[in-house]
Amino acid sequence: MTFADLRHRAGPELARLILQFPDGVLRTLAGSPPPAAAALDPQSWALARLSDLAASADPPSDLESRRQHEVRSAVMGRSPETPVASEDLTAGGVPSRLYLPQAAAASSPLLVFFHGGGWMQGSLQSYDAACRTVADRAGIRVLSVAYRLAPEHVFPAAFDDCLAAYLQVAEHPESFGARPGEIAVGGDSAGGNLAAAVALHVRDAGLPVPAFQWLLYPVCDVPDRHESYRTYADGFYLGAERMRYLFERYVPDPAQREDLRVSPGQAADLSGLPAAFVATSLADPLRDEAEAYARRLEQAGVAVELRREPLLHGFLNTTALSSGRAGALRAADGLRRGLVGAAAGPG
């Protein structure tokens, strides 16, 4: 670990310590959130305030931002107390990590998971605690996929990797200990975008359709088309300007930004897609587009469970905090319910 790593780690470490204070103390320290975020969990509002205070006037480089994400994830993530076995392997030629909880049978439902990070950050390691938490709580296998990152690899590289990994599992479930017909796709933020895009693509291409979609605060559309981009533009961890930057680095060609593999919310027809669990964050620029996508799925006859969490964007990766862990466990419960329903079939 370098001195720079220690310097970056000190901020998240201090924040994590402060965020363990009782809610009453956090309310005193952080003050009251604005009316549009009045229902935000006290710990989340305090985290938003700390993140805002720590923000640099000069944004870090892409490489430095990636390093900082890894450090924050290591500090803010906590694995479950129950051991979860893991194995590094490849799926569709893509580096991946398979998690096997103690509760899983010889074969079990499986989630093909795509991590968040704005298509530019995130890794198997930075989402290790999150995946262990989900696997343990839901009692299913989780396959985390290390797709290629922008800006070194722009669209459609990440999508192609996620599609290849999913199809390897769908076509050879026995190789992963997965039950046929009980394979879900999911992810958070950019990973939720990739999961929704994969589900849409395989439906249209006549390829095996997943049993379920697990979408946590997903990117569903081009930036700035929904009111939450203005309401929560600044001061709530993920800013609108940052989201625009990430989107443009992932899809530098404006002509490709309406592609359904980028903006699944632009699809004219959402019928025939898998049932979905969609979780959004209260104070998040992406909130409205994700909720609009969930409503459109429901209008198209797709079974949807939509839950708005009183948390910030990225809560899946903050399992060291009581609020983030609670949100992650509720999301894992939604995944388990969805896959049980998928296995039961219609009626």
C-alpha positions, 0 to 999 in steps of 0.5 A: 500500500502506497502513501497515496493509498493511505491518504485516500483510505483515511477519509473513508475510514474516518467517515465510517467511524463518524457514521457509527454515531447514533442517529440523534448525534448524526442529525445534530452534526449533519443538520436537516436535509432539504425538503426533497430529501427529508425522508433520507435515512440519517446515516445516509444524509450524514454520508452525503454531507461528508462526501460533499465536504471531502469532494475536491475542486479538481476532479481526479483523473480516471485512473485515480478515481478508479483507485479511490473507488477500490479503497472506498469499497474496501472500507465501506464493505463488510462480508457476512459472518457466515462464510461464503465459498468463492472460486475465480473462473471465466464465463464466456471468456470473461474473468468472473467469480462464483460465490457459493453460500452454505445454504445452497444445495448441489444446484441452486438458482444463480444470479449473473451479477454485473457491478456498478461504477459508471462503466469505468470503475469497479472490480471483482474485489471491490464488490466482493463483500456485496456479492457475499452478502447477497449470496448468503442472504438469498441462499443462491449462487452469485456469479460476479462478472469482471467486464471490460471498463471504459475509457480503455474499452468503450461501448459495446465492450462491457455489454458484449462481455456481460452478454457472453458471460450470461449466455455461457451460464444460460447454455451450460448451467450445470457448469456453474451449479445453476438450475436451468430456468432459475438464472437471473441477471442483475446489477447495480447502477451501470451494472443494472443498466447492463443487466436490463440491456442483456435481458432486452437483447436476448428477448429480441434475438431469440436467445435464452431469456433469464428468469428474473431481473434484479435492478438496483438504481439502474441507468435506464436512459440518456442523462437529463431526461428526468426531473431527478437529475435536477432535484438531486444534481448536487450534494447527494454523493452521485452528482448529475455532472459526474453521471454525465461524464461517466456516460460520455466516457462509456459512449463517446459517440453521440449516435450510439447513445439511443442504442437499446444496449445503452438506453433500455428505457428507449425500447418501444415494447417491454412485453415478454421480459422477465419479472423484475425487482427494481430498487431505487435510492431516494436522493439520486439523479437516476431515481426517476428513470429507473422508476419510470422503467419499472412502471413501463415494465408493469404496464407491459404485463411484466411482474415488478416489485419496485422499492424506493429506499431512503438511501443514497446511490450505491448502498449495495457497496456500503454493507459496513454501514447499518443503513447500507447493509439493511438496504442490501439485505432487503434487495437480496430478499427481493431477489430470493422472492423473485427467483422463487416466483420464477421457479413456481411459474405462472399461477 
